């Protein structure tokens, strides 16, 4: 049983929860500055919701793509195509995680008498699982993935503060849009590895449509937009200052390094750019915000 659980966690790349979770914590930290009550219960709810939602979506993606993965030399060794896991076991895991996500939203009913997380839980699951089909009909699948991860900071804020007004959502929406363009940019970089297979399989992506060189430029534009949105976050949040802006400058330098790693004629360092640099960006920005708030 332990071996199977470990295999399932490897399949969904559980460690990659690191990409979105720090942005949920960042949004929650800013929300707690406005409403500091029940933060321990909120923290438990955010962690459980994030882990269950991402696990359900990732396992569902592996189920939907298992035949495509089997046909792609880069992904043929994944757990379902290679027979390490059965579809039945992964379906059970997916449904259990989806149920766990819905149940976890009830923690915010206890802490804030807030039913919005429960009301929005099923639409959120539909959106994040719908990404698995996006590349079959739109080249904008990278932005769908970005929208799925954008929900992390927006949902964390709504879970703590509810839906009070449009103006109250300015901070999480700006942060969420920054996440959207960040994710879309690095997903375009990652998709460059599969450009030939996507064309043969008639899957849609920016690299399959535009080619690798033009796609790298699109990814760069996405990351420039992200930096602009992080600066906008400084403008809309009264809690951020000079230390935060210095952190944004460091993020910009890391993104420059990420794009230096990936060349049109050399994609061998895509994984280094995708996993290492982006992990540093997400955790680093959260630490910078905590440092900023400590000095404030």
Order of alpha helices (4+ residues) and beta strands (2+ residues): alpha-alpha-alpha-alpha-alpha-alpha-alpha-alpha-alpha-alpha-alpha-alpha-alpha-alpha
